[in-house]
């Protein structure tokens, strides 16, 4: 995507319930029409094992001003989950030379909808990465950030407003680690 282009103009692959590409659409259209696409979630930890947590900016197209324990975003048309995970993590953390995130699992996110709301659904790939570099989060994406211990993160879960897809990914990640 060119620097001058709007994020809503980015072209995404539209996928079916089995994660097969069935078409393409601009991100803004995919969001407005509730078209299923692909996203990546990357849990970044520092050298001490603390989790990178941030509050999204108020200008985000989806879930503005909410907290998240993952960095990530949409997978562009023709882009692999692995490439998107590295690109998104490096962009949002503001680092160069980040190790390639390790893939953990995928799941179909289907968010709750109320009367008149557009369905929010996307195939989600969850990754983890160790970031031992100083972070300089992308100002357009991240309004606030810190590295929190698992205990601190657990305490904040009930206190802060979190992105619902990130919470779904976090619960699945905790279950994955408990059984793995």
C-alpha positions as CSV (number, residue, x, y, z in Angstrom):
1,X,0.0,0.0,0.0
2,X,1.4,3.4,-0.9
3,X,2.0,6.0,1.8
4,X,-0.6,8.3,0.3
5,X,-3.3,5.6,0.1
6,X,-5.9,5.3,2.8
7,X,-6.0,2.1,4.8
8,X,-9.6,1.6,3.7
9,X,-8.3,1.3,0.1
10,X,-6.0,-1.6,0.8
11,X,-7.1,-4.7,-1.1
12,X,-7.9,-7.8,0.9
13,X,-8.6,-11.4,0.0
14,X,-12.1,-12.3,0.8
15,X,-12.4,-15.9,2.1
16,X,-15.0,-18.5,2.9
17,X,-15.7,-20.4,6.1
18,X,-12.8,-22.8,5.1
19,X,-10.3,-19.9,4.6
20,X,-10.4,-20.3,0.8
21,X,-10.1,-17.1,-1.3
22,X,-13.4,-16.4,-3.0
23,X,-12.7,-12.8,-4.1
24,X,-11.1,-9.5,-3.3
25,X,-12.3,-6.1,-1.9
26,X,-11.0,-2.9,-0.5
27,X,-10.7,-3.0,3.3
28,X,-13.3,-0.3,3.8
29,X,-15.8,-2.3,1.7
30,X,-14.9,-5.5,3.5
31,X,-15.6,-3.9,6.9
32,X,-18.8,-2.1,5.7
33,X,-20.3,-5.2,4.2
34,X,-19.0,-7.7,6.8
35,X,-16.9,-9.7,4.3
36,X,-14.8,-12.4,5.8
37,X,-11.1,-11.7,5.4
38,X,-7.8,-12.7,7.1
39,X,-6.0,-11.2,10.1
40,X,-2.9,-11.9,12.1
41,X,-2.4,-11.6,15.9
42,X,1.2,-11.5,17.2
43,X,1.9,-11.6,21.0
44,X,5.2,-9.8,21.5
45,X,7.3,-10.4,24.6
46,X,10.3,-8.5,25.7
47,X,13.6,-10.1,27.0
48,X,12.0,-10.5,30.5
49,X,9.0,-12.3,29.1
50,X,6.6,-9.5,29.6
51,X,3.7,-9.0,27.1
52,X,3.4,-5.9,24.9
53,X,0.1,-4.3,25.6
54,X,-1.3,-1.1,23.9
55,X,-4.3,1.1,23.5
56,X,-5.3,1.6,19.9
57,X,-5.6,5.1,18.5
58,X,-9.1,6.7,18.2
59,X,-8.7,6.8,14.4
60,X,-8.6,3.1,13.9
61,X,-11.3,1.7,11.5
62,X,-12.1,-1.2,13.9
63,X,-12.2,-1.1,17.7
64,X,-10.8,2.4,18.2
65,X,-9.4,3.4,21.6
66,X,-9.6,-0.1,23.0
67,X,-6.7,-2.1,24.6
68,X,-5.0,-5.1,22.9
69,X,-2.4,-7.6,24.0
70,X,-1.5,-8.4,20.4
71,X,0.0,-6.4,17.5
72,X,-1.2,-7.3,14.0
73,X,-3.8,-6.5,11.5
74,X,-5.2,-7.5,8.2
75,X,-3.5,-9.8,5.6
76,X,-3.2,-8.0,2.3
77,X,-4.4,-9.6,-1.0
78,X,-2.0,-12.4,-2.0
79,X,0.1,-12.0,1.2
80,X,0.8,-15.0,3.4
81,X,-0.1,-15.1,7.1
82,X,3.6,-15.4,8.0
83,X,4.6,-12.4,5.9
84,X,1.7,-10.3,7.3
85,X,2.7,-11.3,10.9
86,X,6.3,-10.1,10.4
87,X,5.2,-6.9,8.6
88,X,2.5,-6.0,11.1
89,X,4.6,-6.7,14.2
90,X,7.6,-4.7,12.8
91,X,5.3,-1.8,11.8
92,X,3.3,-1.6,15.1
93,X,6.3,-2.1,17.3
94,X,8.5,0.2,15.3
95,X,11.4,-2.1,15.0
96,X,13.7,-3.3,12.2
97,X,15.3,-6.7,12.4
98,X,12.5,-8.4,14.3
99,X,12.8,-12.2,14.3
100,X,10.1,-14.0,12.2
101,X,7.1,-14.6,14.5
102,X,6.3,-18.2,15.3
103,X,2.9,-19.5,14.1
104,X,0.8,-21.2,16.8
105,X,-2.7,-21.8,15.5
106,X,-5.6,-20.4,13.4
107,X,-9.2,-19.8,14.2
108,X,-12.3,-18.3,12.7
109,X,-13.4,-15.2,14.7
110,X,-17.1,-14.4,14.5
111,X,-17.9,-11.4,16.6
112,X,-21.1,-10.6,18.3
113,X,-23.6,-8.4,16.4
114,X,-26.5,-6.4,17.7
115,X,-29.6,-5.3,15.7
116,X,-28.5,-3.5,12.6
117,X,-24.8,-4.1,13.1
118,X,-22.5,-5.5,10.4
119,X,-21.2,-9.0,11.0
120,X,-17.5,-9.0,12.0
121,X,-15.7,-12.2,11.0
122,X,-12.2,-13.1,9.9
123,X,-9.8,-16.0,9.8
124,X,-7.2,-15.3,12.4
125,X,-3.6,-16.6,12.7
126,X,-2.0,-16.3,16.1
127,X,1.8,-15.9,16.5
128,X,4.3,-15.1,19.1
129,X,7.6,-13.3,18.9
130,X,10.4,-12.3,21.3
131,X,11.2,-8.6,20.8
132,X,14.5,-7.7,22.6
133,X,14.9,-4.5,20.6
134,X,13.8,-1.1,21.9
135,X,10.2,-0.5,20.6
136,X,9.0,2.7,18.9
137,X,5.3,2.0,18.3
138,X,3.7,3.4,15.2
139,X,1.9,6.7,16.3
140,X,-1.0,6.1,13.9
141,X,-1.7,2.7,15.4
142,X,-0.7,2.9,19.1
143,X,-1.8,5.7,21.6
144,X,-0.2,4.1,24.7
145,X,1.9,1.0,25.4
146,X,3.8,-0.9,28.1
147,X,5.2,-4.4,28.7
148,X,3.2,-6.1,31.4
149,X,3.8,-9.3,33.3
150,X,1.2,-12.1,32.9
151,X,-0.1,-11.2,36.4
152,X,-0.4,-7.5,35.5
153,X,-2.2,-8.4,32.3
154,X,-4.6,-10.7,34.2
155,X,-5.4,-7.8,36.6
156,X,-6.2,-5.4,33.7
157,X,-8.5,-7.8,31.9
158,X,-11.4,-6.8,34.1
159,X,-10.4,-3.2,34.4
160,X,-9.8,-2.1,30.8
161,X,-12.0,-2.2,27.6
162,X,-10.3,-4.7,25.3
163,X,-10.7,-5.5,21.6
164,X,-13.1,-8.4,21.4
165,X,-11.1,-10.3,18.7
166,X,-8.0,-9.9,20.8
167,X,-9.7,-11.3,23.9
168,X,-10.9,-14.3,21.8
169,X,-7.4,-14.9,20.5
170,X,-6.0,-14.5,24.1
171,X,-8.4,-17.1,25.5
172,X,-7.5,-19.5,22.8
173,X,-3.8,-18.9,23.3
174,X,-4.1,-19.6,27.0
175,X,-6.0,-22.8,26.3
176,X,-3.4,-23.7,23.6
177,X,-0.5,-23.2,26.1
178,X,-2.4,-25.2,28.8
179,X,-2.7,-28.2,26.5
180,X,0.6,-27.8,24.6
